[in-house]
Amino acid sequence: MSSEILIMQKVFTFLKALKSNNNKEWFDKNKEKYLEAKQEFEILVDKLIAGIAKFDKKISADMKGKDCTFRIYKDVRFSKDKTPYKANMGASINPGGKKSLEAGYYFHCEPNACFLAGGVYMPEPTMLQAIRQEIDYNFAPLDKIFKSASFKKYFNGLSDEGKLKTAPKGFEKDHPQIELLKNKHFIVSHNLSDKQILAKDIDKKIVSGFKAMYPFLEYLREATAQ
């Protein structure tokens, strides 16, 4: 059995148990298992970084998986769900760091809900306007990306999360790309089955998806470059 299978199996085993025991007492008793799962998840992220760095020069091969991985502890101050821990592990591989708004890559590991994604999530008003203006002035390159075989193999357009019901300010409702312009986030995603995640070549599978996404990220980066 390959080491990759063992790595993700540990992560899955811990996350499944955490989902049924999402409380501090259980977590404290199983802290060692959490640290082992976290370490193994970060090993996978290290592999993703190495793979991305081969085609995206803004991602340094020297980046560390541990610096890209999000904390499992939740901020419950403004949430109705007061369970203290996330039932997933996630990592953002981004030129500006995991909290940067610059277009980057995201991997989400959660039993029965794994996916890879990328783009710009919740851009600030000036960045959002810059992306919309680029689509308005220079849509052809983005259209070519969306229609490319490599992109369509993994992605089927943008996420509709938070999409406006009407045309954004400054754009006519009959604009040819109005449906794109209504987006508040510019994200694409691809679901991954548990079987795929547990396969020995999962790092290659995820990196292939990220490579197909790369031209889309470049378009967003150029649109928002200062």
C-alpha positions in Angstrom: 0.0 0.0 0.0 1.4 3.4 -1.0 2.3 6.1 1.6 -0.1 8.5 -0.2 -3.1 6.2 0.6 -2.0 6.0 4.2 -1.6 9.8 4.4 -5.1 10.6 3.3 -6.7 7.7 5.1 -5.4 9.2 8.4 -6.9 12.5 7.5 -10.2 11.0 6.6 -10.4 8.8 9.7 -9.8 11.8 11.9 -12.2 14.1 10.2 -15.0 11.5 10.2 -14.5 11.0 14.0 -14.3 14.8 14.6 -17.6 15.3 12.8 -19.3 13.0 15.3 -17.4 14.4 18.3 -17.1 18.1 17.7 -16.3 19.2 21.2 -13.2 20.4 23.1 -13.1 17.4 25.5 -13.0 14.8 22.7 -10.5 17.0 20.6 -8.2 17.4 23.6 -8.1 13.6 24.1 -7.4 13.1 20.5 -5.0 15.9 20.0 -2.2 13.6 18.9 -4.3 12.1 16.2 -5.2 15.6 15.0 -1.5 16.6 14.8 -0.7 13.4 12.8 -3.5 14.1 10.4 -2.5 17.7 10.1 1.1 16.8 9.4 0.1 14.3 6.7 -2.3 16.8 5.1 0.5 19.3 4.9 2.8 16.7 3.2 0.2 16.5 0.5 0.0 20.3 0.2 3.8 20.4 -0.1 3.4 18.1 -3.2 0.8 20.4 -4.6 3.0 23.4 -4.2 5.9 21.6 -6.0 3.6 20.7 -8.8 2.1 24.1 -9.2 5.5 25.8 -9.1 6.4 24.0 -12.4 3.9 26.0 -14.4 3.0 29.0 -12.2 6.1 31.1 -11.6 4.3 33.2 -9.0 4.2 30.2 -6.7 7.6 29.5 -5.2 8.6 25.8 -4.7 10.0 27.0 -1.3 6.5 27.7 0.0 5.6 25.3 2.9 2.4 23.4 3.2 2.0 24.3 6.8 1.9 28.0 5.9 -0.8 27.4 3.4 -3.1 25.3 5.6 -6.0 26.9 7.4 -6.5 26.5 11.2 -9.1 23.8 12.2 -10.3 26.1 15.0 -13.5 28.0 14.1 -14.3 31.6 15.0 -17.8 31.1 16.5 -18.4 34.7 17.7 -20.8 35.6 14.9 -22.0 32.1 14.0 -25.1 30.2 15.1 -23.2 27.0 14.8 -21.1 26.9 18.0 -19.2 23.7 17.3 -15.5 24.7 17.9 -13.8 22.9 15.0 -14.1 22.7 11.3 -14.9 19.2 9.9 -12.5 19.7 7.1 -8.9 20.6 6.2 -8.2 23.3 3.6 -5.2 25.0 2.0 -4.9 28.1 -0.1 -1.8 28.2 -2.3 -1.5 31.9 -3.3 1.3 34.2 -4.4 0.5 36.6 -1.6 -0.1 34.1 1.2 -3.2 32.1 2.2 -5.1 35.2 3.2 -4.3 37.2 0.1 -7.0 38.3 -2.3 -4.8 37.7 -5.3 -6.0 34.9 -7.6 -4.8 31.5 -6.3 -5.6 27.9 -5.7 -7.6 26.1 -3.0 -7.9 22.5 -1.9 -10.7 21.4 0.4 -10.6 17.9 2.1 -13.8 16.8 3.8 -15.3 13.3 3.6 -18.0 13.2 0.9 -17.3 16.9 0.1 -13.8 17.2 -1.3 -13.0 19.7 -4.1 -10.3 21.8 -5.7 -11.1 25.4 -6.6 -9.4 28.7 -7.5 -9.9 32.3 -8.5 -10.8 35.3 -6.4 -13.3 35.1 -3.5 -14.9 38.2 -2.0 -12.8 40.7 -3.8 -12.7 44.3 -2.5 -14.8 46.8 -4.4 -11.9 48.2 -6.4 -10.7 44.7 -7.4 -14.2 43.6 -8.2 -14.7 46.6 -10.5 -11.3 45.9 -12.2 -12.4 42.3 -13.0 -15.7 43.5 -14.4 -14.0 46.2 -16.5 -11.6 43.6 -17.9 -14.6 41.4 -18.9 -16.3 44.4 -20.4 -13.2 45.6 -22.4 -11.4 42.3 -23.1 -13.7 39.3 -22.9 -12.3 37.3 -25.8 -9.3 35.8 -23.9 -11.6 34.7 -21.1 -14.1 33.2 -23.6 -11.2 31.3 -25.2 -10.2 29.9 -21.8 -13.8 28.9 -20.9 -14.1 27.1 -24.3 -10.7 25.3 -24.1 -10.8 21.5 -23.8 -8.4 21.5 -20.8 -10.6 23.9 -18.9 -13.9 22.2 -19.7 -12.5 18.8 -18.6 -12.6 20.1 -15.0 -14.8 23.2 -14.9 -18.3 24.3 -16.0 -18.2 28.1 -15.7 -18.1 30.2 -12.5 -19.7 29.5 -9.1 -23.0 31.3 -8.8 -22.5 32.0 -5.0 -23.6 35.5 -4.1 -24.5 36.4 -7.7 -26.5 39.6 -8.2 -30.1 39.5 -9.4 -29.7 42.6 -11.5 -27.0 44.3 -13.5 -24.2 45.8 -11.4 -23.8 49.6 -11.3 -22.3 51.0 -14.5 -23.4 48.1 -16.8 -26.5 47.8 -19.0 -28.8 44.9 -18.3 -28.5 43.8 -22.0 -24.7 43.7 -21.9 -23.5 40.6 -23.8 -21.6 39.3 -20.7 -24.1 40.4 -18.1 -24.4 37.0 -16.5 -20.6 37.0 -15.8 -20.7 40.6 -14.7 -23.3 39.8 -12.0 -20.8 37.6 -10.2 -19.4 38.9 -6.9 -16.9 36.1 -6.7 -14.8 34.7 -9.6 -14.3 31.1 -8.6 -14.3 27.8 -10.4 -14.3 24.4 -8.7 -14.2 20.7 -9.3 -15.6 18.1 -7.0 -13.4 15.1 -6.0 -14.7 11.8 -4.8 -13.4 10.1 -1.7 -12.1 7.3 -3.9 -10.1 9.8 -5.9 -8.7 11.4 -2.7 -7.6 8.1 -1.3 -5.8 7.1 -4.6 -2.0 7.1 -4.7 -1.9 9.7 -7.5 -4.2 12.3 -5.9 -1.5 14.9 -5.9 -1.1 14.6 -9.6 -4.9 14.7 -10.1 -5.3 17.9 -8.1 -2.3 19.5 -9.8 -3.7 18.7 -13.3 -6.9 20.5 -12.3 -4.9 23.5 -11.1 -2.9 23.6 -14.3 -6.2 23.6 -16.3 -7.3 26.5 -14.1 -4.0 28.5 -14.4 -5.0 30.6 -17.6 -8.1 31.7 -15.8 -6.0 32.8 -12.8 -3.6 34.7 -15.1 -6.6 36.5 -16.6 -7.7 37.6 -13.2 -4.2 38.6 -12.0 -3.7 40.8 -15.1 -7.1 42.4 -14.6 -6.3 43.3 -11.0 -2.6 44.2 -11.4 -1.7 47.5 -9.8 
